[in-house]
Amino acid sequence: MNKTEMIEAIAKDIYGLSKEKINQVLASYVMQISECLEKGDKLAYPGLGTFSTQIRPARKGRNPQTGEAIAIPEKTVIKFKAAAEISNKVNHKNKK
């Protein structure tokens, strides 16, 4: 599902809310998540999951083409842990 398909699906579920307003709400939601994570905070959304950040320490790696050793710098990565409800639905579907 892409963004347009999601907006159309939400518009079908919520009568009277325009696709433009839904797009604005989704854009604001993404912006709020980004700002929260940028500050280093954790965002827990019951029924959806938890967004957090983690620092991946600097390490040594190899260029796969040349085999040359390279330094990979420290990096902050975003983690998402799905809520149990969603995980259970996905796992239940895969077991059929």
LOVORO-304818 format. One record per residue: chain; residue in three letters; residue number from 1; x, z, y of N, C-alpha, C in turn. Coordinates in pm, 1 decimal. Each point is the difference from the previous one (the first is absolute). Layout:
+------+------+-----+----------+----------+----------+----------+----------+----------+----------+----------+----------+
: unit : code : pos :    neast :      nup :   nnorth :   caeast :     caup :  canorth :    ceast :      cup :   cnorth :
+------+------+-----+----------+----------+----------+----------+----------+----------+----------+----------+----------+
:    A :  ALA : NUM :        X :        Z :        Y :        X :        Z :        Y :        X :        Z :        Y :
...
+------+------+-----+----------+----------+----------+----------+----------+----------+----------+----------+----------+
***
This chain:
+------+------+-----+----------+----------+----------+----------+----------+----------+----------+----------+----------+
: unit : code : pos :    neast :      nup :   nnorth :   caeast :     caup :  canorth :    ceast :      cup :   cnorth :
+------+------+-----+----------+----------+----------+----------+----------+----------+----------+----------+----------+
:    A :  MET :   1 :     85.1 :      0.0 :   -116.9 :    -85.1 :      0.0 :    116.9 :     89.5 :      0.0 :    123.0 :
:    A :  ASN :   2 :    -31.8 :    -85.2 :     94.3 :     75.6 :     -0.2 :    124.6 :    -82.5 :     67.8 :    110.3 :
:    A :  LYS :   3 :     54.4 :      6.1 :    120.1 :    -64.2 :     70.0 :    111.0 :   -137.7 :    -57.1 :     30.5 :
:    A :  THR :   4 :    -11.7 :   -131.0 :      6.8 :   -127.6 :    -64.3 :     31.1 :   -104.3 :     32.2 :   -106.1 :
:    A :  GLU :   5 :     39.7 :     -6.4 :   -125.4 :    -92.9 :     31.6 :   -108.6 :    -44.3 :    146.3 :      6.0 :
:    A :  MET :   6 :     92.1 :     88.3 :     36.2 :    -35.5 :    140.9 :     10.8 :   -100.2 :     21.8 :    112.6 :
:    A :  ILE :   7 :     24.2 :    -62.4 :    113.9 :    -91.4 :     12.6 :    114.1 :   -138.5 :    -51.2 :    -38.3 :
:    A :  GLU :   8 :     -6.8 :   -112.7 :    -69.8 :   -128.8 :    -55.0 :    -43.2 :    -70.7 :     94.1 :    -97.9 :
:    A :  ALA :   9 :     73.9 :     60.2 :    -91.3 :    -58.7 :     93.4 :    -96.8 :    -55.4 :    124.1 :     70.3 :
:    A :  ILE :  10 :     74.2 :     51.5 :     97.2 :    -46.5 :    117.4 :     75.0 :   -123.6 :    -36.3 :     81.4 :
:    A :  ALA :  11 :     -0.2 :   -118.5 :     59.8 :   -114.8 :    -44.1 :     80.0 :   -126.8 :     -8.2 :    -85.0 :
:    A :  LYS :  12 :     13.5 :    -36.3 :   -126.9 :   -114.7 :     -3.9 :    -89.9 :    -50.1 :    140.5 :    -32.0 :
:    A :  ASP :  13 :     93.0 :     96.0 :     -9.9 :    -36.1 :    138.1 :    -32.7 :    -62.2 :     74.7 :    117.2 :
:    A :  ILE :  14 :     46.3 :    -30.8 :    120.5 :    -44.8 :     74.1 :    118.2 :    -81.1 :    -92.7 :     89.0 :
:    A :  TYR :  15 :   -130.1 :     11.4 :    -10.3 :    -90.6 :    -84.8 :     77.9 :     11.7 :     33.5 :    148.5 :
:    A :  GLY :  16 :      7.1 :   -102.8 :     82.6 :     -0.7 :     18.8 :    144.4 :    137.2 :     15.7 :     62.6 :
:    A :  LEU :  17 :    104.2 :      2.6 :    -78.8 :    135.0 :     11.0 :     55.3 :     65.7 :   -137.4 :     -6.7 :
:    A :  SER :  18 :     40.0 :    -50.9 :    115.4 :     56.4 :   -135.1 :      5.1 :    138.7 :     -4.8 :    -63.9 :
:    A :  LYS :  19 :     37.7 :   -119.6 :    -41.8 :    132.1 :    -19.0 :    -59.1 :    108.7 :     33.0 :    101.8 :
:    A :  GLU :  20 :    -26.9 :    -27.7 :    126.9 :     97.3 :     29.7 :    105.6 :     23.5 :    150.9 :     10.4 :
:    A :  LYS :  21 :   -107.6 :     78.5 :     -5.9 :     13.2 :    146.3 :      7.6 :     71.4 :     53.6 :   -124.0 :
:    A :  ILE :  22 :    -33.2 :    -54.9 :   -115.8 :     66.6 :     42.3 :   -123.4 :    149.0 :    -28.5 :      9.7 :
:    A :  ASN :  23 :     36.1 :   -116.2 :     51.9 :    141.0 :    -36.2 :     18.3 :     68.9 :     99.6 :     93.0 :
:    A :  GLN :  24 :    -69.0 :     40.0 :    108.0 :     57.3 :     96.1 :     93.8 :     21.7 :    135.9 :    -67.4 :
:    A :  VAL :  25 :    -96.4 :     42.2 :    -80.8 :     12.0 :    128.4 :    -69.6 :    117.3 :     -3.9 :    -98.1 :
:    A :  LEU :  26 :     10.6 :   -107.6 :    -77.2 :    110.4 :    -11.6 :    -96.0 :    135.1 :     -4.5 :     71.5 :
:    A :  ALA :  27 :      7.1 :    -72.1 :    111.7 :    124.7 :     -7.5 :     75.8 :     39.2 :    138.1 :     52.3 :
:    A :  SER :  28 :    -98.4 :     75.7 :     47.6 :     26.5 :    134.8 :     48.7 :     46.2 :     90.5 :   -114.4 :
:    A :  TYR :  29 :    -61.5 :    -15.2 :   -116.7 :     36.2 :     79.5 :   -117.3 :    146.1 :    -24.5 :    -37.3 :
:    A :  VAL :  30 :     39.2 :   -125.6 :     -4.9 :    138.4 :    -35.2 :    -34.2 :     95.4 :     54.8 :    105.9 :
:    A :  MET :  31 :    -37.6 :     -9.2 :    127.8 :     84.0 :     49.4 :    107.9 :     17.6 :    151.9 :    -11.7 :
:    A :  GLN :  32 :   -107.3 :     71.5 :    -30.7 :      7.8 :    145.8 :    -13.2 :     90.7 :     40.1 :   -116.7 :
:    A :  ILE :  33 :    -11.1 :    -71.5 :   -111.0 :     87.4 :     27.1 :   -114.5 :    145.8 :    -23.6 :     39.6 :
:    A :  SER :  34 :     26.0 :   -111.8 :     66.9 :    136.6 :    -33.5 :     42.4 :     58.1 :    106.5 :     91.9 :
:    A :  GLU :  35 :    -79.3 :     43.3 :     98.0 :     48.1 :    101.0 :     95.3 :     25.5 :    133.0 :    -69.2 :
:    A :  CYS :  36 :    -85.6 :     36.5 :    -92.0 :     16.5 :    124.6 :    -74.9 :    130.5 :     -3.1 :    -80.4 :
:    A :  LEU :  37 :     22.4 :   -109.0 :    -71.8 :    120.5 :    -11.9 :    -82.2 :    125.8 :    -11.1 :     85.2 :
:    A :  GLU :  38 :    -11.7 :    -65.9 :    114.0 :    114.4 :    -14.2 :     89.9 :     48.9 :    137.3 :     47.3 :
:    A :  LYS :  39 :    -92.7 :     94.8 :     18.5 :     35.5 :    136.3 :     41.6 :     54.3 :     82.0 :   -116.6 :
:    A :  GLY :  40 :    -10.3 :    -55.3 :   -121.6 :     47.6 :     72.5 :   -116.8 :   -106.8 :     88.0 :    -62.8 :
:    A :  ASP :  41 :   -123.9 :    -12.8 :     48.3 :   -109.7 :     79.3 :    -55.4 :    -52.7 :    -63.4 :   -127.5 :
:    A :  LYS :  42 :    -77.2 :     78.1 :    -73.0 :    -64.8 :    -45.6 :   -122.5 :   -148.3 :    -18.3 :     31.3 :
:    A :  LEU :  43 :    -61.4 :   -103.8 :    -55.1 :   -141.6 :    -24.3 :     23.7 :    -74.1 :      3.3 :   -133.3 :
:    A :  ALA :  44 :    -89.3 :     95.3 :    -13.4 :    -80.3 :     11.2 :   -121.9 :   -141.9 :    -44.5 :     32.0 :
:    A :  TYR :  45 :    -50.9 :    -96.2 :    -74.3 :   -135.3 :    -51.4 :     18.9 :    -72.5 :     18.6 :   -133.2 :
:    A :  PRO :  46 :    -83.9 :    104.4 :    -10.3 :    -68.5 :     27.2 :   -126.4 :    -77.9 :   -122.2 :    -50.2 :
:    A :  GLY :  47 :     12.2 :    -26.1 :   -128.0 :    -67.9 :   -114.1 :    -60.1 :     82.6 :   -127.9 :      4.6 :
:    A :  LEU :  48 :     99.7 :     -4.4 :     86.8 :     87.2 :   -117.4 :      9.8 :    139.1 :     33.7 :    -51.4 :
:    A :  GLY :  49 :     64.4 :     97.4 :     63.8 :    133.1 :     38.6 :    -42.8 :     80.3 :     62.2 :    112.0 :
:    A :  THR :  50 :    129.4 :     12.3 :    -22.0 :     90.6 :     64.1 :     94.8 :    114.2 :    -94.1 :     35.9 :
:    A :  PHE :  51 :     20.6 :    -16.2 :    129.8 :    112.5 :    -76.9 :     52.2 :    106.4 :     98.6 :     44.5 :
:    A :  SER :  52 :    125.9 :    -27.6 :    -30.7 :    109.6 :     85.2 :     45.0 :    126.0 :    -85.1 :     12.3 :
:    A :  THR :  53 :    103.1 :     61.3 :     55.6 :    129.3 :    -69.2 :     10.6 :    104.8 :     78.9 :    -76.9 :
:    A :  GLN :  54 :    102.7 :    -70.0 :    -38.6 :    111.5 :     61.8 :    -70.9 :    127.4 :    -72.7 :     41.5 :
:    A :  ILE :  55 :    107.4 :     74.4 :     14.8 :    127.5 :    -61.2 :     36.1 :     73.0 :    -40.5 :   -126.9 :
:    A :  ARG :  56 :     33.7 :   -128.3 :     -6.7 :     82.3 :    -50.0 :   -110.4 :    143.4 :      4.1 :     50.2 :
:    A :  PRO :  57 :     85.9 :     79.7 :    -62.7 :    136.9 :     15.9 :     50.0 :     82.6 :   -128.8 :     -9.7 :
:    A :  ALA :  58 :    103.9 :     -4.2 :     80.5 :     92.7 :   -113.9 :     -4.4 :     63.5 :     -6.4 :   -138.0 :
:    A :  ARG :  59 :     29.8 :   -120.7 :    -42.6 :     61.2 :    -15.9 :   -132.6 :     83.5 :   -127.5 :     -2.2 :
:    A :  LYS :  60 :     74.1 :    -13.9 :   -106.9 :     79.5 :   -121.8 :    -17.7 :    -75.4 :    -93.9 :    -92.6 :
:    A :  GLY :  61 :      9.1 :   -127.2 :     30.9 :    -64.0 :   -100.7 :    -82.7 :     94.3 :   -117.0 :    -20.6 :
:    A :  ARG :  62 :    -49.5 :   -104.8 :    -62.8 :     80.4 :   -119.9 :    -23.8 :    -79.0 :   -122.5 :     41.2 :
:    A :  ASN :  63 :     69.2 :    -94.4 :     62.4 :    -60.2 :   -128.7 :     30.7 :    -15.1 :    -73.6 :   -133.2 :
:    A :  PRO :  64 :   -123.6 :    -34.8 :    -40.2 :    -17.9 :    -61.0 :   -131.3 :     65.2 :   -138.1 :    -14.3 :
:    A :  GLN :  65 :     22.8 :    -67.6 :    111.3 :     61.7 :   -133.0 :     -8.8 :    151.1 :      5.8 :    -13.2 :
:    A :  THR :  66 :     59.9 :     95.6 :     72.6 :    146.6 :      5.4 :     -0.1 :     55.7 :    119.1 :    -77.1 :
:    A :  GLY :  67 :    -81.5 :    100.6 :    -25.2 :     48.3 :    120.1 :    -66.1 :     72.5 :     93.8 :     94.3 :
:    A :  GLU :  68 :      9.3 :    -37.7 :    126.8 :     69.8 :     80.1 :    100.7 :    -76.2 :    130.0 :     26.1 :
:    A :  ALA :  69 :     73.4 :    110.4 :     12.6 :    -60.1 :    129.8 :     31.0 :    -49.1 :     -0.8 :    144.2 :
:    A :  ILE :  70 :   -120.8 :     53.8 :     21.3 :    -55.4 :      8.5 :    135.2 :    -55.3 :    140.8 :     21.0 :
:    A :  ALA :  71 :     -6.1 :     40.7 :    126.6 :    -56.6 :    129.9 :     35.1 :   -146.2 :    -22.1 :     39.4 :
:    A :  ILE :  72 :    -90.2 :     70.7 :    -66.4 :   -141.7 :     -6.9 :     33.5 :    -31.1 :    124.5 :     82.1 :
:    A :  PRO :  73 :    -45.5 :    -17.0 :    124.3 :    -20.3 :    114.8 :     87.9 :   -121.6 :     85.2 :    -39.1 :
:    A :  GLU :  74 :     -1.5 :    121.2 :     52.4 :   -114.1 :     88.4 :    -18.4 :   -125.5 :    -67.1 :     55.4 :
:    A :  LYS :  75 :   -113.3 :     26.5 :    -63.5 :   -123.6 :    -65.8 :     41.7 :   -117.4 :     94.0 :    -23.3 :
:    A :  THR :  76 :    -95.4 :     -0.4 :     91.8 :   -123.8 :     74.1 :    -18.9 :   -100.6 :    -93.9 :    -64.2 :
:    A :  VAL :  77 :    -57.6 :     42.6 :   -111.9 :    -97.0 :    -83.1 :    -71.3 :   -136.5 :     67.4 :      2.7 :
:    A :  ILE :  78 :   -104.2 :    -80.1 :     -7.0 :   -136.9 :     49.9 :     -1.3 :    -45.4 :     11.8 :   -144.1 :
:    A :  LYS :  79 :    -61.0 :    113.6 :    -30.0 :    -52.7 :     23.1 :   -134.4 :   -151.3 :     14.8 :      9.6 :
:    A :  PHE :  80 :    -68.8 :    -45.1 :   -103.9 :   -145.3 :     17.6 :     -8.8 :    -34.0 :     48.4 :   -139.5 :
:    A :  LYS :  81 :    -75.0 :    107.2 :     -6.2 :    -47.2 :     51.9 :   -128.7 :   -151.0 :     -9.1 :      2.3 :
:    A :  ALA :  82 :    -54.3 :    -81.4 :    -87.8 :   -144.2 :    -20.6 :     -5.4 :    -71.2 :    126.6 :    -44.6 :
:    A :  ALA :  83 :   -120.9 :     19.2 :     51.8 :    -82.8 :    113.6 :    -39.8 :    -37.3 :    -14.6 :   -147.1 :
:    A :  ALA :  84 :    -28.0 :    112.1 :    -63.0 :    -33.5 :      0.9 :   -142.5 :   -121.1 :    -88.7 :    -30.4 :
:    A :  GLU :  85 :    -99.6 :     -0.3 :     90.0 :   -120.5 :    -81.9 :    -21.6 :     35.6 :   -147.8 :    -16.9 :
:    A :  ILE :  86 :     84.8 :    -50.1 :     88.5 :     38.5 :   -141.4 :     -5.1 :     86.1 :    -26.0 :   -123.5 :
:    A :  SER :  87 :     95.7 :     87.0 :    -25.4 :     86.3 :    -17.5 :   -117.1 :    -81.5 :     -1.5 :   -128.7 :
:    A :  ASN :  88 :    -97.0 :     89.2 :     -9.4 :    -83.6 :      5.7 :   -119.5 :    -83.0 :   -126.9 :    -17.1 :
:    A :  LYS :  89 :    -54.1 :    -53.4 :    109.5 :    -77.7 :   -123.7 :     -7.7 :     87.1 :   -116.4 :    -48.3 :
:    A :  VAL :  90 :    119.7 :    -10.3 :     54.7 :     91.2 :   -108.5 :    -37.3 :     42.9 :     15.2 :   -145.4 :
:    A :  ASN :  91 :     36.0 :    120.7 :    -40.1 :     43.7 :     22.9 :   -137.5 :   -113.0 :    -18.6 :    -98.9 :
:    A :  HIS :  92 :   -120.8 :     39.5 :     35.5 :   -115.8 :    -17.9 :    -87.2 :    -27.2 :   -148.2 :    -22.0 :
:    A :  LYS :  93 :     11.9 :    -78.7 :    107.2 :    -23.4 :   -145.0 :     -9.2 :    102.7 :    -65.7 :    -90.3 :
:    A :  ASN :  94 :    125.2 :     45.0 :      6.8 :    107.3 :    -60.0 :    -79.8 :    -10.8 :     35.1 :   -148.5 :
:    A :  LYS :  95 :    -71.5 :    105.1 :    -34.2 :    -11.3 :     42.7 :   -139.0 :   -107.6 :    -74.9 :    -75.8 :
:    A :  LYS :  96 :    -85.0 :    -73.4 :     70.7 :   -108.3 :    -73.8 :    -66.3 :     52.1 :   -115.9 :    -80.2 :
+------+------+-----+----------+----------+----------+----------+----------+----------+----------+----------+----------+
***
